[in-house]
């Protein structure tokens, strides 16, 4: 029984570490999209409405980056993506996030 208890405790610690890592990445990505958004601010609402968050599910932990303003979809898709910030930021971060997750398991 002690082996099972130790294994369960280890799994719980690893899950906690992954949640903490995901929160860290969500914050970093939020900072990046707010800093690097290519549009000219008029009201500042679009930039202020960019966010990073996580969702913890039973079998997965999601990192989300998005717009809270209704017109965020237009900034991402209009004019051939000229003002897009979400996908380019996520695409650039995937290798970094993967490496940090692998280091967590070493």
N, C-alpha and C positions, 0 to 999 in steps of 0.2 A: 504494500500500500504506500510506503514511503516514496518509492520510485514514481508512482503515479502522481502523488501529491507534488513532488518536486517538479515533475514534468508539467503539470498544470500551472504551477507557480511560475515556471520559466516562460510558458506560453503567454501567460497574463502579463508578465514584464515586457516581453517582446511586443505584444499588442500595444501596450502603453507607450513604448518607445516609438512604434510606428505612428501612432496618433500624434505624439509630440513632434515627430519629424514632419508629418503632413501639415500640422498647424504652422510650423516654421516655414515650410515651403509656401503655404497659402499666403502668409504675411509677406514673404519675399516677392512673390509673384504680384501681389497687389501693389507693392511699392514700385515694381518695375513697370507695370502697365500705367500707373498714374504718372510716373516720371517720363516715360517714353512715348506716351500717346501722341501721335503725329498731328493732331488737329490744333487749330488756333482756338483757344478758349474764348467764348463770348460771355457766358454766365458762370462758367466753372462747374456747372451741375454735372455735365457728362464725366469730367475727370473725377470729381468728388464721388460720383456714383459707381465708379469702378471698384470692384471688391474681390477679395480672395477669401475662401472659406473651405471648411471640410464637412463631409457628411460621413458619419460612422455607421456602417451597416453591419449586420451579423458576420458576413463573409467578405467584406471589402471596406476600404476606406477611400473615399473620393476627395480629390482636391478640385475645387471649383474656382474659376476666375470668370467674372462676368460684368455686365452692365446692369445698373438698376434703373436707368432712364429708358423710357419706351423707345426713344430714337437710337438707342445703342446699336440695334440691328442695322440701321442705315449706315452708321459710322463704320461698321464692320464689312458691309457688303456693297454699298454704293460706290460708284466711281471706280469700279474694278478693284475694290479693296484698298484704295489709296489711303484711307484713314483707319484701316484695320490695325488693331493692337493685340487682340486676344490670341488668335491663332499663331501669329508670328512669335509671340512671347512664349506660348505653350510649346510650340515646336522647338524653340531654342532651349527650353528648360528640360525637356524630356531626358536627354542624356545625363544632365546634372542630377536630376531627381533619381534616375535609375542608379547612378553611381553611389549616391548617398544611401539609398536603400540597400544596395549590395554591401556597402561598408558596415551597415548596421548588423548584417547577418554574419560577418566575418568573426 
